[in-house]
Amino acid sequence: MRPGDVISRVGVPRYEETPIGFGSPFGGNITLTGGPAPVRAYIEEPLPDVLERRIEPSKVFDRTVDLDGALDAYRAMDTREA
């Protein structure tokens, strides 16, 4: 991590203390932000189209990676490869 970095996450609960092992996010001018992903609020409309194959989600989600591959995945998104 570098000073001024931002960590964003979706669908992860907020904690009083950071659970990722770098101590206080304010010590190095690091921002930890995010919030819930209200998928259930929106899923009813597109899900039937996905299940009936009228919408192809692989056009959006074209890659699966494990945690060790996250850095390469972000690079692929940045360069528009994924």
C-alpha positions in Angstrom: 0.0 0.0 0.0 1.1 3.5 -0.7 0.0 6.7 1.0 -3.2 8.0 -0.5 -4.3 4.5 -1.7 -8.0 3.6 -1.6 -9.5 0.2 -0.9 -13.1 -0.2 -2.1 -15.3 -3.2 -1.7 -18.8 -4.1 -2.4 -21.0 -6.4 -0.3 -18.6 -6.6 2.6 -19.8 -5.4 6.0 -18.1 -2.4 7.6 -16.0 -3.0 10.7 -14.9 -0.8 13.6 -11.4 -1.9 12.9 -9.9 -2.9 9.6 -10.0 -6.7 9.2 -7.2 -6.9 6.6 -4.2 -6.5 8.8 -2.7 -3.0 8.0 -4.0 -1.3 11.1 -5.7 2.0 11.1 -6.5 3.1 7.5 -5.8 6.7 8.6 -2.2 6.0 9.6 -0.9 6.0 6.0 -3.6 8.3 4.5 -5.3 5.2 3.2 -9.1 5.2 2.6 -11.2 2.0 3.2 -14.6 2.4 1.8 -17.5 0.3 0.5 -21.0 -0.8 1.3 -23.6 -3.5 0.7 -24.6 -4.6 -2.8 -28.4 -4.5 -2.8 -28.7 -7.2 -5.4 -32.1 -8.5 -4.2 -33.6 -5.1 -4.8 -32.9 -5.4 -8.5 -32.6 -9.1 -9.3 -36.3 -9.7 -10.0 -36.3 -7.9 -13.3 -33.2 -9.3 -15.1 -33.1 -12.8 -13.6 -35.9 -14.3 -15.8 -34.1 -12.9 -18.9 -30.8 -14.5 -17.8 -32.5 -17.8 -17.1 -34.3 -17.8 -20.4 -31.0 -16.8 -22.1 -32.3 -13.5 -23.5 -29.5 -11.8 -21.6 -26.0 -13.2 -21.7 -24.2 -12.2 -18.5 -20.9 -13.4 -19.9 -20.8 -10.3 -22.0 -20.2 -8.5 -18.7 -18.6 -11.2 -16.6 -16.0 -12.9 -18.8 -13.5 -14.1 -16.4 -13.3 -15.8 -13.0 -10.2 -15.5 -10.8 -9.2 -16.5 -7.3 -7.9 -14.1 -4.7 -4.3 -14.7 -5.9 -5.3 -13.5 -9.4 -7.0 -10.3 -8.2 -4.1 -8.0 -9.2 -4.0 -9.5 -12.7 -7.8 -9.2 -12.9 -7.7 -5.5 -12.1 -5.0 -5.0 -14.7 -7.1 -6.7 -17.3 -10.1 -4.5 -16.4 -7.9 -1.4 -16.6 -6.6 -2.3 -20.0 -10.1 -3.3 -21.2 -9.0 -7.0 -21.7 -11.8 -8.1 -19.3 
